[in-house]
Amino acid sequence: MLTGSSATDNAPAAPPRRRSAAQLLREEADFRRVYLSQLVSLGGDWFAMIPLLALLQELTSAPLWGALVLAADTLVIAALSPYAGVVVDRVDRRRLMIVCDLLSAGFIATLFLVRTESTAWIALIALGGVAGVKAFYGPAANAALPNLVPKADLLTANALTGGAWGVMLAVGASLGALLASTLGIYWCFALDVVSFCVSAALVQRVRRPCGGGGAGKPRGRVQDDLRETASFARRDRRIVSLLLAKPGTALGNGVLALFPALGAAVFHVGAFGVGLLYAARGVGALIGPVLGRRLLWGQEGRIRLLVLASTLMFGLAYAAFSAVSWFPLAVLLVVIAHVGGSMNSTLSSFALQSATPDGIRGRVLSVDFMFSTLSLGVSQLVAAGLATTMDPPQAALCIAGIVITYGTLWWTLSGNLSARRTTSLPAKRG
């Protein structure tokens, strides 16, 4: 079974029953604060991104800088994630999250200097900095969850945090676009700075230990910590299987880059229609964690089957999406696809948190973050390449085929992995 090794000395005693999401938020004040902090931070990401892309297009009259900003957001996270995991396990995670929020506020503040085409490069530095901070903040928040809620409520907590991404994608992007058109783009940047400060203030009020700090162990070299992580994964190959779960749907997210072309050539909708397709992604990302929690509740042995089902749901929905021309059906299929994508992400995160001791959890979740981000970047490059050689619907079908193939291979290979429990870290070699 994939649960059983996440209890830590700092975790509260498990209650006799599992609580609903509303009960968990009402009764666990520290978890509520971290959750609200994540909502604010995620909303801030999208709140600034959409207006910034519009500003860069306006200043440069070319999509290059916008594409570079999006690429930096992906590649910086992937490059820093392994080292971020070491930091997450070495320092107090609550303090790390606070520092990350304040640094993000500082980086966003530099966007006020982006005024002409010659200053567009500042946006690349600023968003690259925010991406670097996210490489630390995300694993720190996720690694802290088992320290903030009882083991019996960990699945519910993951459903809430997983759904937060979808909610804030829809809310943050919509508000960013609305306020950019009414108040102005730079007001969006100002509000984003405030949002990160609010997020830091929320985490500051957390009283329960969030883990990290190295548990009193002497601090060796970063390379030693990375080798320890690899050794841990080798000892329990189930961890490898879970680390390779998220790339299944991440490899399909490049299809999002095809939405504008599909909107014009196939669905014959303008910017509003393309916006609906992206909003449908957010709706699916909100539903998926809730559905995953319901299907897995009390049946943790289903995790492998549900990861496969969610991956195939994503791939098959986008395969159907590539073949339709009726816009309402296309929107529905995007929702279904991202129900699968977010369910995959939530369930694999829950399983990794449950299977990993606190002393190494940050490193494992950072590797998970890296694999997911790298897969997303690869998918974006594949989508760009396919779009230059074939029609958008054919490109979307090819990407869907990649997801279906990956999911099938993952199921075949993960079936041979050991399911034994791992409750301790490997001994370090002298």
Secondary structure, 3 states (H helix, E strand, C coil): CCCCCCCCCCCCCCCCCCCCHHHHHHHCHHHHHHHHHHHHHHHHHHHHHHHHHHHHHHHHCCCHHHHHHHHHHHHHHHHHHHHHHHHHHHCEHHHHHHHHHHHHHHHHHHHHHCCCHHHHHHHHHHHHHHHHHHHHHHHHHHHHHHHHCCHHHHHHHHHHHHHHHHHHHHHHHHHHHHHHHHCCHHHHHHHHHHHHHHHHHHHHCCCCCCCEHHHHCCCCCHHHHHHHHHHHHHHCHHHHHHHCCCHHHHCCHHHHHHHHHHHHHCCCCCHHHHHHHHHHHHHHHHHHHHHHHHHHCCCHHHHHHHHHHHHHHHHHHHHHHCCCCCHHHHHHHHHHHHHHHHHHHHHHHHHHHHHCCHHHHHHHHHHHHHHHHHHHHHHHHHHHHHHCCCCHHHHHHHHHHHHHHHHHHHHHHHCCCCCCCCCCCCCCCC
